[in-house]
Each structure stands twice: as structure tokens, then as C-alpha cells.
């Protein structure tokens, strides 16, 4: 009996990093283009699901009814929130960036929240693609590219004055300039890393706690009540916290992007 329980426990052992494995789907592992594998992966699937969910959300709230319904109010609340954030950080010139920042914020928010869905609810294993630095890094590089394009388009070579704080003594410029330049160039890395680490850490913690629940149950009722039940209660609390983190990380990503755009628009 004890041997059977140990065997079941070994088979049910949870690998906390397995949930981040990118796997080809629909038999696409053999797809190639110019010698490169272009398999349709679980990451790509959930990117598509997030994009479609965002499109449905926005399309459903664009009815422009005289008396707005809840759906329309939700969409208008989010757009108003992003508009207010850009006006506060960039000024009136920030209004033209509302479509991009809104799309960025909502896409990350949907990705983070959908990745927390339980398995039985969606029929396929949920995948949080924002827990991969390749994805968050691309989003960060996209935002950083907009900053560079706007900065040089609007200010030309004068954009380099961003790296020399106003009032810096001339003898200090050769020291301050490279420090500010390196700090500026690190921005996309830190922007993508922050989101990636926050989402990965939360999901690893949930997976580890789930292993405690499974191991506690397989070890017997007494051990299950002592370890499994508290772990399950803690999991519920962590899930609620993860929903909060999903929203906070989307907000932080959008906020920092708006602050970087402010540097491009207004320099100092």
C-alpha cells in the first residue's frame, strides 16, 4: 500500500518549470520557411487568443449608445484611464499615443489574466506568454523604438541633450553623458525583465504550492490536513494576489512607456 502511494506521488510530482515550455501545436513542428522552423506554438495560440479577446472587448464597447451599458462604460473607463495617464505624464501631446498605450496595456492585461485561467475552464492548458522574456523584450523594444523615432523626428540631433541634465557643469559632461546614455539604453531591458520576472515568479509559486497539495493528499489524510489543506488555502490567496499583480504589471509597463515617451516629446 505504501509502495503504491509512493508510486502515485512520483507520477503526480509537479515540475514548476514545465508550464513555461513552448510546444508546437496542431502538428506544426515540421513547418519550415527558408530553413527556419515556424511551428505554431502554445505561446502563439495564447497571443492570438489575447488579441481576439481584446478586439471583442473593444468592439463590444463601441456601440456609442446614448445611455451607455456596462460594456461600453468599461471600455470608456479604460480609455479614459489611459488618456488621463498620458495627459498627466506627457501633456496634451500625449493624446495621440492613447491608441498605442491602450492596446499595449490591455494586451498585457488580457495575457496576464488569461494565463491564470484553470485548465478545466478553457479546455486547453493556459499559457502565460508574458512569462517569457522573448515576448516582453519585444514589447519593450517596440516601445523603445517609438521613443527613439519620436525623439529624433521631433528634436533631431538635439535629442542627445536628454543625456546631459540641465545645469551640468562643462567639466562633468564627459562623465555624465555616458552614464545617462547607458541608463537610457538599459531601459528596454529593465522594462521587459520586470514583467517577465513578476509573472514567472507568481506562476512558479502557484505550481510549488500545488505540489504540496498533491503530495499531502497522496501521503495520507493526516498529512493532507496538516500540509495539503493549508497549502490549498494559501494557493487561493496567492491566486487572488496574482490577479492583482497581473493588473499592476500591465499598468507599470504602460506607465513607464508613457514616461519614456515624455522624454522623447519634452526632453527634460
Secondary structure as UniProt FT lines:
FT   HELIX           2..11
FT   TURN            16..17
FT   HELIX           18..20
FT   TURN            26..27
FT   HELIX           28..30
FT   STRAND          32..33
FT   TURN            34..35
FT   STRAND          36..37
FT   HELIX           42..60
FT   HELIX           70..89
FT   HELIX           92..97
FT   HELIX           98..114
FT   TURN            115..116
FT   HELIX           119..122
FT   HELIX           129..131
FT   HELIX           133..155
FT   HELIX           156..163
FT   TURN            166..167
FT   HELIX           170..185
FT   HELIX           187..219
FT   HELIX           221..223
FT   HELIX           224..228
FT   HELIX           229..266
//
